[in-house]
């Protein structure tokens, strides 16, 4: 019902936001009481609209008959099993004009789910393929092309989201298109075509041949809302099917079933016997290996009907204690996003419940009033307990998401800011950055996922709040939890949508209930409100009980981190663009640190299974150690082997993501959990002064470590991970031998017990970013400031009079001549201070950049001036790709210009010591920044091209006049803005920038997720320059690989 209301509401929004005559649709003649409108129905004559002279911009619910010849063999399947072609109804067809009376057609699939699943994406892909086939069969492909990019309209649960965005983009050429770009989930259907084809050609015939009754099936959390779930659960119980085990995925169950185990009781029997074959099954599939201990605990809990802790499981997402706990809950209509109410409880006090008693005409008046009371109460609690350790708890992400939506709805409300803005701080809406201190301390705990990771419960398929609380209550002989049957949805804890209809639309409820075959009870409005309030109260009581159980019975599995304390202050004035960027970067650094802590909190088995760690280290005997080191020294004669240690390691660890040369690693014992983020002296039970004295007494050179965390004492470098005579080994090096001696003497680690190597997060970048952005913001006259914030003020001061002649000189050395667009970019780099090149893989971006660089070389030789060029990218691999192309072109260029063969053209790659050397021997490998600086100062060097990452370039000394005439950033759509700013610091006052990338591909991978409402500021330098400053990329569309 909720999904139907949501879909119909979305159709109506598109209709209301579009000009008359631009939408094709049909609807039922009568108003549906449940929906509050006349429903949109399937439009059967969609091909008539597509054949019209001017097709509509949108078609709502177009219906077609599924083509039976969609893929090879499908027609045979239809005939063999006497299948009838089904009717496919698309939600929306979006038709956008191209030139010469041609159009692009995109599919928009409307979903109630906030996050589209794989099944949603595959269905959209299937619809796209079906539409393409229908167009082909009806001779319409000359006029229409189906876009490979489909769209999913996710369940934002905000009915007015689309109209408000259309209003925001009213000044643009196509407000609807801009709004859709903002809110829709893009789906690259090419990614899912293979899965759809496999489904139709292999899996479908297999299921039909087996018969539906005998087909393999699986229950999981996604089934909970299905009408057939009770039937399937009954069948699973009858057969003791594996899918009774909570959170067991379809793929995990398949691996177990394929090994002849299809019942929970059989799996339990083998586990109790410690069966070696079962252990082997878990080890053969990494998905099972990762979850092995959790699956075993959940299975045992199901059989024994008692909670079972997961072996070695720990979390830092919940603290073992708090001064105060605040519990939150909410309920809402998923089809409209309107709240039913809000609940909160401080410690063990009686919960406060604020209900939305009326919602006529979608009015927000009563929701706003309830939210105001809710926010005011929380702020008062915070003020009263200011300075104390306070943690907020919610059950699941559903509650978290809805509170966030409501905060966004009233974020700018004048009454809800100032003294009542605590929720603004905790749940900043999309596009608003978190308070850094709040984000670092993570003051909101989502309890459900914590429970899922730590404890196996005697619950089938998935954990709900009431069932989880009752699992503990039965063991403790306490009272159980639950709301009245009509006030809780089956298999979940939500208050049903029917109660909201009964409360908000009492006059219509009788007709709606009759239509839906609902049992009607006569209740006064006050009785209904009282029962809803009790349901919210029971949710908070159950949540409190679960948290209490975790923090008492299972406290040893919880983190020791402190929760944040807050000072509720007036919202500051609008920050500057660069201060926002700095805050965003610091939040990303905090996210990386948090992710590293989460990884280290996993069990040893899981860390290895996820390829994070190298485990099972044991000291090699002296003879084998000498043999390994002899081999290593033969390849690395300059390395002193007396600083190296050799260990055997687990064979399963050889696939670890840890690379040779990494030094942000720590060595610890497998059986001991150390708080690596705490001061080292706390581990020994000392004060700072006592610890400093201990270090000084041991070795005066160690006093520098006095204020370090424990991780600094255990840090090491992985020199080599290899095999000798089939036995895996690691060679490691400690930065200071005396530190290792100290660690061993104080028994912080024991080399003769199993050891493990883990990555540790070390912040190398925040100080650099602060310095760079601070300097750029404080110096408007600087070149970097103008490039980043005012590129429209930059003037071209040097430009060749005849750039075409330059190109011709380069062309003779190119393997293939440039096409017109490639040549235009070549010219553009001289005519514009910032040039941008767009093109997917295979369109020749690298070739164009290399040729352009040699155009600049020709130009500066013509001027008889030395030329300095910086080549940057996120990875050394991307840098090497362009440097390799430059080396190849240099050879051809010198062959074609014998008079230039002795020109001192330096192609350098500056790297960190830990990074791999370039494989191309003609690229000079440099690790010393001063050597690069010397090359740049030496005027005898006609050309110096330096390829490096921003972290290494930023080590160069900055000069007032700058260092580089041309900055080339390849894969610029993956380079964050702050990273690019570091490169900009080294551009000469009259320097130029060339950016190349493809913003249709994956952008920078960031740990902190926020919607980029700053036109690329929180995305990449490519998008930022395009969207903020309007620099138009020159597009390369000819693909030379296909």
C-alpha positions, 0 to 999 in steps of 0.5 A, a space after each residue: 500500500 505504501 509503495 502504491 501511494 509513493 508511486 502515484 504521488 511521484 507521478 503527480 509531482 511530475 505532472 504538476 511540475 511539467 508544462 501542459 501538453 508535455 506529458 502523456 498519461 491516462 488515469 482512472 475516472 474515480 478518486 481512490 480514497 486510499 490514495 487521495 487521487 485518481 490513480 494513474 493507470 497503464 498507457 497501452 498505446 505508447 508506440 502511437 506517442 513515439 510515432 507522433 511528430 513531436 513526442 511528449 517529454 514524459 510518458 507515465 506508466 507506458 505498458 508494452 508486451 515483453 519481447 520473447 526474442 530479447 536474447 538468444 534462446 528465450 523464444 525456445 524457453 517460452 515455447 517449451 514451458 508454454 509461457 505467456 508473454 507478460 506486460 511490462 509497465 515502466 514507471 516513467 519514460 523520459 524523452 530528451 531531444 537531440 539534433 535532426 529530430 532524434 531523441 534519447 529515451 531514458 527509463 526512470 524506475 520509482 522505488 519506495 526503498 531509499 537504497 536501490 538493490 541489485 534486483 532493482 538495478 537488474 529489473 531496470 536493465 531488463 526493462 531497458 533491453 526490452 524497450 530497445 527490442 520493441 523500438 527495433 521491432 517497430 522500426 523506431 531506432 533511427 529516431 530513438 536511442 535508449 540511453 545506457 544510463 537508467 535512473 531510479 527515483 529512490 524513496 526519499 519519503 519527501 513528497 515535495 522533493 522534486 517540485 522544490 528542486 524544479 523551483 530551485 532550477 527554474 532559471 535553467 534551460 530545463 528545470 525538470 532535467 536539472 532536478 532529476 540529475 540532482 535526485 535520481 540514482 544513476 544506473 550504468 545498465 551496461 554493468 548489469 546486462 551480463 547478469 540479466 542475460 544470464 538470468 534469462 538464458 541460464 537461470 530461468 530455464 534451470 528453474 523451469 526445468 527443476 520446477 518451482 517446488 523443487 527450485 532452490 530458494 532462500 529467505 533474507 531480510 529483504 523478504 520481511 515486507 513481502 505478503 508471502 513471507 509468513 508462508 515461506 517462513 513456515 516452509 523454512 521451519 518445516 524443512 529446517 532450512 538454512 535460511 532460518 539462520 539470521 542474515 545468512 545471504 543467498 550466496 553463503 547458503 548456496 555454498 553450504 547447500 552445494 556441499 550437501 548441508 541443507 538443514 540447520 540441525 545438520 550444520 549444528 551437528 557438524 559444528 558441535 563435532 568440530 568437523 574438519 570438512 565444515 571448517 574447509 567449507 568455510 575456508 573455501 569461500 571468502 564470504 563464508 570465511 568473513 562471517 564464519 564466527 557470526 554464522 556459527 553463533 547465530 546457528 547455535 543460538 537458534 538451536 539452543 534458544 539462547 543468546 550466544 556471543 560471537 567468538 572474538 567479536 568486538 566493536 568500537 561503535 558502542 562505548 562500554 559506559 556513558 554518564 547519560 544515555 538518550 534513546 530516540 525513536 520515530 514513526 512515519 508514513 513511508 509514502 509521504 514522509 510525514 511523521 507520526 511522532 517522536 519519542 525520547 528517553 533520558 536514562 531510565 526516566 519515563 519516555 517523552 512522546 510527541 505525536 502528530 495528531 493531524 495531517 489534513 491536506 499534507 499540512 506540516 503544522 502539527 508535525 512541526 509542533 511535535 518536532 519543536 517539542 522533541 528538539 526542545 526537550 533534547 536540547 534542555 537535557 543536553 544543557 542540563 548535563 553539559 560537559 558530561 559523557 552523553 550518547 544517543 541510541 537509535 535501533 536502526 538506520 530507518 529511524 536515523 534516516 527519518 530524523 535526518 529528513 525531518 531535521 532537513 525539513 526544518 533546518 532553517 526554521 527560525 524557531 528551531 535554530 539557536 537554543 533548539 539546534 542540538 538535532 541540527 548538530 547531530 543530524 545535519 541535512 544533505 549538503 551540510 557538513 558535520 561538526 568535526 568534533 561531533 563526527 570524530 566522537 560519533 555520539 549516535 549509536 545505531 544499536 541493531 548493527 552492533 547487536 548483529 555483529 556481536 551476538 547470535 540471537 535465537 531469532 529467525 531471518 533477521 533481528 527486530 527490536 522486540 524479538 532482540 529485547 525478548 531474547 535477553 529478557 527470557 534468559 534474565 526472567 524479566 518481562 517481555 516487550 511488545 505492542 498491541 497486535 494492531 500497533 506493530 507491523 508483523 516481523 518489524 517494530 513499526 507502527 502500521 500505516 493503517 493506524 496513521 490513516 485511522 488517526 489522520 483521516 477518520 472520515 475516510 478510514 471506514 471506506 479505506 478499511 473496507 476496501 483493504 479488508 481491515 478489521 475495524 474497531 470503534 476507537 475514540 481519537 483519544 484512545 487511538 492516541 493513547 495506544 500509539 503513545 504506548 507503542 512508542 514508549 514500548 519501543 524506547 523501553 525495549 531499546 533501553 533494555 538491549 543497550 543495558 544488556 550489551 553494556 553489562 553482560 557484554 561490556 568487554 566487547 565494547 569500545 573504550 572511546 569517550 562520547 562527545 560533549 556538546 555546547 549548543 551555540 548559535 549557528 555561525 555565519 556562512 563560512 568561506 568556500 575554502 574553510 568549508 573545503 578544509 572542514 570537508 577534508 578534515 572530516 575525511 581524515 577523521 573518517 579514515 581514522 574511524 574506518 581503521 579503528 573499525 577494521 582493527 576491532 574485527 577478529 583476527 580471522 575476519 581481518 585476514 579474510 578481508 585481506 586487511 592483515 598478515 597473521 600467523 607470524 612466527 620467528 624463522 629459525 636462523 638458518 632459514 632466516 639467513 637463506 631468505 636474507 641472502 636472496 633478498 640482499 642479492 637483489 638489494 645489495 645496498 640494504 643492511 640485512 642486520 636491520 631486518 627480521 624474518 617471520 613465517 606467516 599464514 599461507 592465507 595472508 599472502 593475498 593481503 592488501 598490504 604492499 611491500 614498502 608500506 610503513 604505516 603498519 603495526 606488529 602485535 600479538 594475535 591473542 592480545 588486544 591493545 589500545 593502540 590509540 591511547 598514550 603508550 604509558 597508560 598501557 604500562 599503568 604509568 603517568 606521563 611523567 613516570 613514562 618519560 622518566 622510564 624512557 629517558 632512563 632506558 635511552 635518552 634518544 627515546 624521549 622524543 616518544 614520550 607523548 606518543 600513542 602506543 601505535 608509534 612503538 609498534 610501527 614497522 615496515 613490510 620489506 618483503 612478502 614472499 615464499 621460499 621453498 613453498 613456505 610464505 614469509 615476511 621481512 620486516 624492519 623497525 624504524 629504531 632498534 632501541 624501540 623494539 628492544 624497549 617494547 620487548 623488555 616491557 613485554 608489550 609484544 612477545 616475538 615467540 607467540 603468534 603475531 599479526 601485522 595490521 595497517 594503522 592510520 597516520 595523518 600525514 596530510 591535514 597539516 599540509 592541507 591546512 597550510 595550503 588552503 590557509 595560504 590561498 585564502 589569505 593571499 588573494 593576489 597569489 596565482 594559486 588563489 586566482 586559479 582556484 577561486 577567480 580563474 575568470 580574472 586570469 589573462 593569457 600573457 604568452 601565446 604562440 603567434 602560429 600554434 598550427 605550425 607548432 602542431 605540425 612540428 609535433 605531428 611528424 613525431 606522432 604515431 597517429 595525427 590528431 583528429 579535429 577535437 584533439 587538435 583543438 585542445 592542443 591549441 586551447 592550452 595556449 589560448 586559455 589559462 585553464 583547459 579541460 579535456 573530457 573523454 572516456 577510456 580509449 578516446 586518446 586523452 593520454 596521446 593528446 596530453 603527450 602531444 600537447 606537452 611537446 607543443 609546449 616544448 617546441 614553443 619554449 625552444 622557439 622562445 629560447 627559455 627553459 620549460 618546467 612542467 608538472 604532471 600530476 594524478 592521484 596514483 603513480 600508475 596514472 602518472 607513469 602512463 603519461 610519462 611513458 607516452 612522453 618518453 616514447 614521443 621523445 624518442 620519435 621527436 629526437 629521431 625526427 629532429 636530429 639537431 635536438 638529440 642532445 637537448 637536455 630534456 629531463 623526464 623525472 618521477 619524484 616518489 616517496 621511498 615506500 612507493 614502487 619504482 617506475 618500470 620504464 628505465 628511461 624515466 628518472 627515478 628520484 626520491 630526494 626532493 632537493 634533487 628535483 629542486 636542483 634540476 629546476 634551478 639549473 638553467 642548462 636543463 632546457 626542459 624539466 618534466 616532473 611527475 609526482 603526487 601532490 604529497 611529494 610535490 608539496 615538499 618542494 620549496 615554494 618560490 614567489 615566482 612559482 616553479 612550473 609553466 604548465 601543470 598537467 593533471 591527468 585523471 582529474 575527475 579523481 583528484 579532490 579540489 584540496 589536492 589540486 590546490 596543492 599543485 596550484 601553489 607551484 604554478 608560475 604567475 603566467 603558467 597554464 593548467 590542463 585538466 583531463 578526465 571523465 566525470 561520468 566515471 567514478 570520482 574520488 573515493 572519500 570516507 566521509 559522505 556528503 551531498 556535493 551542494 557546492 558545485 564540485 567543491 566536495 567532489 573533484 577539481 574537474 567537476 569544480 572547474 566545470 560547474 563552479 567556474 563554467 569552464 567547458 571541457 573539450 570533448 573527445 568522442 571517437 573511441 579508438 579501442 572499439 
